[in-house]
Amino acid sequence: MTFDANTLKRLAYFLVNTDMSELVEAGVISEGNNDQWKRFNHDFDVFVIKLPDDRRQKLCDLINDRLGLRASVLEAAE
């Protein structure tokens, strides 16, 4: 798969249209953790770097689900 301009735009929409409750429900952040929520919104790169591996994977799963980028879809396209 190649990361293209359309996927980048969809990722940007994901970032601005995801609310705290979705991240909590997915297990990416803890409920009521306003520091993590603020970092997600203002320093996404640092947010990703500081996430534990298991929560980083949960974020990836959430992004893949929202953007429709599951492995089976990608493998079929290749």
N, C-alpha and C positions, 0 to 999 in steps of 0.2 A: 504494500500500500504506500502511496505517496501522499504526504501531507500537503494539501493544496489550499488555495485562497478561499475556496468555499468552506472547507473544513475549519480553517482559521476563523472565519466569520461566524460559523456556527458555535465554535468554542467561545468566542467573545459574547455571543448572545447567552450562552449557558452561564457565563460568569456574572452577567448583569441581571439575569432573570432567575437565579437560584436564591431561595431564601434560607434562613437559618434552620427552619423546621425540616427542610428537605435534607440538609446536611446531617442533622441530628438523626432523622429517621434512617438514613443510610449508614449511620455509625461512623461518619467522618469526624464529627466534633461532638463534644459532650453538651448536653442540654444546659443552657444558661451560661456557657463559656463565651462571654462577650469578647474576651481577648482574641480567641481563635476566630470568631466571626469577623471582628474588625480586621484582623490580618488577612483573612480570606478576601475581603473587599478592597483592602488598600495595599497589600504586599503579597499578592498571590504567589510569587516566586518563593518568598521566604516561607509562606504558609506551607507550600508543597515540600520544601526542604526539611522543615521542622516536624512534619507529620511522621509518626511511627510507620514502619513498613505496612502493617496490616491496615491502618487507616488510609494510607496512600493508595493501597489497592482498592479499598472501598470507594475512594474518590474516583479512581479510574473506572471502576464498574459503573458508578453513577453517570459519569460523562459518557461512557460508551452506550449506556442505555438511552440517555437523553438524545444523543447524536445519532443513534442507530448504527453504531460502529462495532457491533459484536463480531467476534472472530469468524463465525460461520458466514456472515455477510461479506466480510473482507476477503475470505478465502475464495468465495464464489466469484468475486470480481477480478481476482488475479489471473 
